[in-house]
Amino acid sequence: MSSTPDTGAPNERLAEIVAEALISAGLIQSSRLEDLKSKLAAGAAKAEDWRRWIESAQRSSQRKGRSGDE
């Protein structure tokens, strides 16, 4: 995980920490980083967002798993 700078609002720093942890855990795709961070920082992430982010990561993981089985 990259270190976060000490500049910026606390909500933005927390959003970055949480987003990077979710990506590192494989729960969210890295391509969703900016959308995730902005919605977390604004407190605007809805249930539908979380469902879309996580299901997308699961589908991607399943595709990678299938291609590795061949």
ZAMARGU-4260 file (C-alpha; in steps of 0.2 Angstrom, whole numbers, plus 5000, padded with zeros to 4 digits):
<rodrens>
0) 5000/5000/5000 | 5007/5017/4996 | 5009/5030/5010 | 4997/5043/5010 | 5002/5061/5011
5) 4998/5072/5026 | 4989/5085/5016 | 4971/5084/5012 | 4955/5083/5022 | 4954/5068/5034
10) 4939/5061/5024 | 4950/5060/5008 | 4965/5052/5017 | 4953/5039/5025 | 4945/5036/5008
15) 4962/5033/5001 | 4967/5021/5015 | 4951/5011/5014 | 4951/5010/4995 | 4968/5004/4994
20) 4965/4991/5007 | 4949/4985/4998 | 4959/4984/4981 | 4974/4975/4990 | 4961/4962/4997
25) 4954/4959/4980 | 4937/4965/4984 | 4937/4980/4972 | 4946/4981/4955 | 4960/4994/4954
30) 4951/5002/4939 | 4937/5008/4951 | 4950/5017/4963 | 4945/5035/4958 | 4926/5032/4958
35) 4928/5023/4975 | 4939/5036/4983 | 4928/5050/4978 | 4912/5042/4983 | 4919/5037/5000
40) 4926/5054/5004 | 4910/5062/5000 | 4900/5049/5009 | 4890/5045/4994 | 4894/5027/4991
45) 4877/5018/4990 | 4872/5000/4992 | 4871/4998/4973 | 4889/5005/4971 | 4896/4993/4983
50) 4887/4978/4974 | 4893/4984/4957 | 4911/4986/4963 | 4912/4969/4972 | 4902/4959/4959
55) 4914/4966/4946 | 4929/4961/4956 | 4922/4943/4958 | 4918/4941/4940 | 4936/4947/4935
60) 4943/4934/4948 | 4932/4920/4941 | 4938/4924/4924 | 4956/4924/4929 | 4953/4907/4938
65) 4945/4899/4923 | 4959/4905/4912 | 4972/4897/4924 | 4964/4880/4923 | 4967/4878/4905
</rodrens>
